[in-house]
Every structure is written in C-alpha cells, then in structure tokens.
Amino acid sequence: MGVFVFLPLVLPLSAWPVARLAAHHLHPRTATRLLSVVAAVLALCSTLCLALLVVVGTAQLPGNPLPDGWSDPEVREALPYDEVAGSAAIPLLGAVVASCGWTAWRHRRVRRGAGRALAGLRRTPVAVLPDDVPYAYALPGGPGRVVVSTALLDCLEPAERRALFAHERSHLAGSHHRFLLTAQLAARANPFLRPLRTAVAYTAERWADEDAAAAVGSRRVVARAIGKAALVSRGAPAVTFAHFAAPGPVPRRVAALLGPAPAARAWPPAFTAAGLAMWGAAAGTTVSALSSANAAVTLFFVLKAATPL
C-alpha cells in the first residue's frame, strides 16, 4: 500500500481553506451541499484506509482468525511501514466507530424525544409552545414541524415573525438536518474535518436566511429578526437541530443580509475565490478517493496472493 494508505488520513487538512472560501464566496445553498459531499467523501476514504491498516495490524496479532499466510514475512515486506501503523489503527478505528455511533444515537434520541414532547398537540405545521424560554427550531419528520415558543414570538414584530417561520420552513424544505448530521459524523470520523462541520453549520443558516429574505421580500427584516432572536436567546439552552437563533457568527449573517444577495452559479469561473473553492474541493476529494482505492486494490492483491485457494 505504501504511502497511499496514509494520504486520505491527512488530506482533510486541505479542506480547511476550501471551507473558508466556500463559506465566504459561494451561494450558501451551493456551499452547504459542496462541503457536505466533500466531508462525506473524505471521511469515508479516511475510514476505509484506517480499516485497511487494521487488517494489516490484525494479521500480526497472535491467535487472529485470519489466514496464516496474511502474516508471512513476504506479506510484511510487500506492505512496508504498515505493521506498526496497522497495530495503532486498531484502537483508532474502534474509537471512530464508537464516536460515530454515539453521534448517530444522540441525534436519533433527541429527534424522538422532541417528537414525544409534541405528541399531545394537534398535528399542525407550526407548534407554538407556551414557554418563557425563547427558542425556535425545525423538527424534521414526516411531515416536519416548526416549533416556536411564545417568549420568542412576543419579542418579534409581525414581519419578523414571518421571517422566522420562513427561515424554519427553509430548514425543513432543504433537509438541512441531513447536511448537519453528515458533517458531524465526518468530523467524528476524522478530527481534521471539524472546520467543515463549522462551515456547514454556518452555510445552512445562511441558506435559510436567504430563503427567508426571498419569502418576505426584505433582507433587512430578516437581519433585524436574527439580531433580536440572538439577543433574547442569549443564555437560553441551545436546540440540537438547525434553528433560527443558532449559536454562531450572528454578526456575519446580519452583515451578509445587509449586503447584496449572493449570485447563484452552478460552477463559478476557475480564477475566482469561489472557483478556487470548487476546484480545490474537487481535487482533494479526487486524490483522496484515488489513494484509498489504490491502497484497497494493492492490499487485496497482496493478501489474495498470500492466501491459498
């Protein structure tokens, strides 16, 4: 396998500038989809290569269930530098599986808990809860619902309330929770992908901001509603799902809404910041996929030759 097996483990570092460029220069909808796909591919390639190293490391353990030929000296010689790395990869892969499993379980638990909390209410697209804590969030499901507290509604003017509901409906229509969960799982699989998780959380909020601005016909109203919601929600417990008063760079979101609407291009010119983000993401994911495929094919043929038919 050589050095190719290690490339997907460190290539997520190349996604850091891509995340920054995409969040600043691409349309939020495009940036969210792009960064989620990049995070998923890089995480899968990284986990695959870690699993390949685990196979090598497991073959060196006494009493392993693998064929004896897999631990022959000829196999070790054909897989240079991988014996020590393979042994270290065993606990690392276990940690990745446990962390991703815990994240998925927690996401499912929160969704089911929120659904049970609303079970006694009439099945309407919007659920208004009498609560002194200001919050609003989109609860995905079939169909999804917008949940908002009376404390937050009382702080907003009618136009700002329309912006609030348009924002949350955008989260539901765009299935933003799936992008967020993908980025969270990718960051658990490889810590180098954490900047992409942060970027996806921001671009998903910006995506909903732009949809809300188009729905109410005023970017300034949405910006004002975001500022008010952030102020009144300060210190309140955060909701796990994508929600209106999301913790994060609220000043950046407000500044973006006070400026011109972002241009929605399918693929921007190459010699621009947005184009560099797109091409950089494509190059990083391609190299990672080719490296992991090369390592998998090499290990397959080496172990096939070492295993008697």
N, C-alpha and C positions, 0 to 999 in steps of 0.2 A: 504493500500500500504506500509505503514511503511517506513523503511529506504531504501528499494529497489528502490523507485522512485527517490531518490537523488543520487544514485551511478552513473548512466550514466552522470550526470551533472559534476561530478568531476573525473570520470575515465579517461578522456582525459589527465589528468596530468601524467598518467602512460605512455603515448605515447612519452613523451619528451626524455627519454633515448633510447627508441626504434628508434626514428627518428635519433638520433645521431649515434647509432650503425649501422643502416641500411645504412645511407649515407656514412659511412666510410668503411664498411666491406662487403656489398653486391654488386653484379654487379648492375650498375646504372639502367639497364632495370628492373631487379627484384625489386630493391628498389623503383623505381617510381611507379610501379604497386602495390606493397605491401602497401606503405604509402598512396597512393590514396584510396585504398579499406578501409584501417583502418580509414582514416579520414572520408570517406563517412559513414561507419557504425557507428562510434562513434558520428558523427554529427546527423545522423538520430535518433539514440537511445536517445541522449540528447534532441532533439527537441520533440520527442514523449513523453518523461517524462515531459517536460515542458508543453506540451499540456494537459497531464493528470492532472497536477496540476491546469491548467487553468480551466478545467471542475469543479474541486472541488471549486476553488475560485469563479467561476461564479455562482455556486449554492448558494453561501452565499449572493449574491447581491440582494437587493430588486427589484422586478419587472423583474427578469430574465425570459426568455422564457422556462426554463427547468421545468420538472415536480416538483410539490411541495414536493414530497417525497425525492427528492435529497438533500434538505436542512434540513431534520428532524434531531433531536438530535441523533437518533440512527446511522444515516449515519456519522455524525461528530465523534461519538465515535468509529466507525469502521475504520475511517481514521485519526489516531492520528497525531498531529503535522502538518497536511496538510492544515488546514484552513488559517493560516497566510501565509504560503508559497504559497498557491493557489492564494491568493489575490495579492501577489507580482509577481506571474508568469504571470499575465495578461499583464502588460506593457512590461515585458521581452520578452514574445512571440511576441508581436507586434513589438518590436524592431528587433527581429531576422528575422521576415518575411519581414520587410521593408528593412533591410540591405541586405539580400539575394536577394530580388527583385531588389534593386538598383545595386548590383554587376552584376546580370544577364543582366539587361537592358544596363548597361555601356559596358559590353562585346559585346553584340549584336550591339550596336550603333557604337563601334569602328570598328567591322568587316564590317558593312555595309558602314561606311564612307571610310574605306580603299578600299573596292570594288568599290565604286563610283569614287574614285580618279584614279583608273586604268581602268575605263570603256572605255576611249578613246584610249587605247593602244591595239595593236594586241594581241590576246589571245595565249600567248606562256607560257611555263612552267617557264620561267625566265623573269622578268621585270626589266630592267636597267633604272633607272631614272636619268636624268642629274641634279644633286643636289650637292651643295658644302658642305652639311652636311653628314658626314659618317654614314651610317646605313645599316643594312640588317636584314630581318625578313622573316618568313614563314607565308604566308597568307592562312589560311585553307579555304576550299570551295570545290566545285565540278567542276573541279579538283583544287587542291591547287596550289599556285604560290609562287615562291621565288622572293622577291623584294629586290633590292640592289641599292645603289646609286653609281654614278661614282666616288665620292670622296673616298669611301672606296675601290673600285676596284683599283684605282690609287695607293693606298698605299701598295698593296699586289703583290707579285710575282706570276707567273703563277701557280706554285704548291700550293701556299697558296690560290689562288682563287678557285682551285679545292676543297681544303679542306673546304672553305667557302660554296660552293654550296652543297657539300656532307653533311655538317652539317645541312643546312636548309632543304634539302630533307629528312633527317632523322626525323626532326621535323614533316614534313608533313606525311611521311610514318607511323610514330608511333603515330599519332594523339595526340601529346604532349599537344596541347591546351586543350584537354578534361581533362587530368590529372590535368593541372594547374587550370582550372576552378573549378574542383571538390574540390581541396584543398582550393581554395579561398572561395568557398561557405561554406565549412566545418568550416573554420576559422571565417567566419561571424556568423555561427550558434552557435559556442562555442569558445570564445576567447582563451581557453586553447589549442586549436588545431593550433594556429599560428605557433609554431615550425614545425609542419608537413607541413604547407604551404611553409615555407622557405626551408625545406629539399626537398620537391618535386620540387621546382624551381631549386635547385642545381642539383639533380639527373637527371632531364630531360635534363639539359645542358650537364651533363657528359655522358648521354646515347647518345646524338647526337655527342659528341666528340669522343666516342669510335667507333660509326658507321663511322664517317668521317675518322678516323685513319685506319679502315679496308678498306675503299673505296680507299684511296690514297696510302695505303701501307707504311705509315710513321707516327708514333706518334709524332716525333719531328717536322715535318712540321705543323701538326695541332696545336701543342703547340706554335710554333712560330707565326702562324696566329692568334691565340687567343690573344697572347700578343700584337701584332701590332694593332689588331682591338680594343682592350681595350684602348690602348694609344691614338689612333687617335679619338676615340669616346668619350673621356673624356670631359664632359661638354655638349655633344650633348643631345637633348631630347630623353628619352627612349621610345622605342616602346612597346606597351601594350602586344603584342604577344611574345611567345618564340622567341628569336632571337639570332644571333651569338654573338654580343658584349653585352651580357646581363650583367646588373649590378650585382655584387655579388662577391664571393670569387674567382676571376680570378687566383690568385697565387695557390690556391688549385687545380684548374682544370689543370693548367700548370704542377704542381708538379705530379699530378696523371698521366698525359700523358707522362711525362719523366720517369716514373716507368714502371714496367711490366703491361701487360694487366690483368684486373680482371678476375678471373675464373667465368664462368657462370654455377652455380649449381642450380638445381631445388629446392633442400632443403638441406642446409648445415648441417653438424653434430651439434648435440644439444650443446655440450660442447665447443663451439667456440663463438667468439663475434657475428659472423653472425647468428649462430644458436640461440643465446640468443635473438637477434633482432626478428627473425622469430617467435620463441615460445612466446616471450613477446607480440608481436603484436596479435598473435592468442589468447592468454589468455585474454588480455584486451578487445578485441572485443567480445569474447565469454561471458565474465562476464557482459559486458555492454548490450549485446543482451538479455541474460537471465534475467537480472534485469529489463529491460524495459518491457519484456514480462510478467514477474511476476506481475509488477505494473499494466499493462494493464488488465490482466486477473482478478486480485483482484478487481480493480475498476469496471470492467464490472459486476462481480457477485454481488458486493455490491449495485451498482446502479440498477441492474436488480431486486434485492430483494426489493429495496425501491420504485420501480415504479410499480404501479398496472397495471395488464394486462387488 
